[in-house]
C-alpha cells in the first residue's frame, strides 16, 4: 500500500500504537466465505496485543472459521483525522491462567451485557494514517 | 443473527436507512483471500444505494477481485449509541451517464484529494442497532 493508493500521511509505528492504546472503541471486520462483516466493539490494546470480549455468538463463530481479522479505530477532529487499521489473527482465550491475566486489563464494555469470552488479536500489521480535512483541491 | 448473539436492539429498516442517509463518514470492509481489511471513507446513501468515491488503488483493486463488501457507520452519544452495518456488492461506475448522475449527489471527500472513480454499493442487507450505554450488570 503506497500513499498514491490510499490518502493520508503514514504515522510512525509507535505513534500508531499510542493511539491504539488510548482507544477503547473500534470496529472488527471478519470474513466468512469472502463475505466481510463489521462489528462495533470495545477493545483494549496492551504492549503488542489487542483484547476484545464477546459472548458466544456470531462474531466468535465466524472467527473460529476464519481467524483473520481487521480492527479499525479512528477519530475525526476539526481540521484533521486519524485512523489505525490492525490486521491480525484472533484467538479465543481459554486457559484459566490467560483469563485471569485478561481480567486484570479491566476491559469494560459500554453496553449493559456481560460478555464472558476474551479474544486476543495478535497483529500482523498496524497501519496508522493522519488526514488533513478540508475542501477538495481545484481541478486544473 | 439474533439478539442473543449480538447485543443491542434491532432498529426498524426505515430508521436504519434514515441514519445511513444522515451519515457521511463510515468504514468499508473488504476481503481478499479471506483477509479482511477496513478503510475509513466518506459515503452518501440515496434511496436504495450507497455511493463512495475513490482513486484507483488498493480498495478498488480488492473490490474487483471480491465485490462483496460491508459498510459500517456509528455514533456514540452520552447514554446511547447506534451502528448500521450494510452488506452488499460493490461496482465501479463506468458509464458517463451514471457518472453524470453520481456527480449530482455532491459526494464530498473530507480529505484534500481528488478521487475520480465512483463506486456504487447495492445493499443485500441493512442491519441497524441501538445500544444503551452504561456499566455492566452485577453478577449473581
Interface residues (C-beta under 8 A of the other chain):
Chain A: X1 X4 X5 X6 X7 X8 X25 X27 X29 X30 X31 X34 X35 X36 X37 X38 X39 X40 X55 X57 X58 X59 X66 X68 X69 X70 X71 X72 X74 X76 X81 X83 X85 X87 X108 X109 X110 X111 X112 X113 X114 X115 X131 X132 X133 X134 X135 X136 X137 X139
Chain B: X1 X4 X5 X6 X7 X8 X25 X27 X29 X30 X31 X34 X35 X36 X37 X38 X39 X40 X55 X57 X58 X59 X66 X68 X69 X70 X71 X72 X74 X76 X81 X83 X85 X87 X108 X109 X110 X111 X112 X113 X114 X115 X131 X132 X133 X134 X135 X136 X137 X139
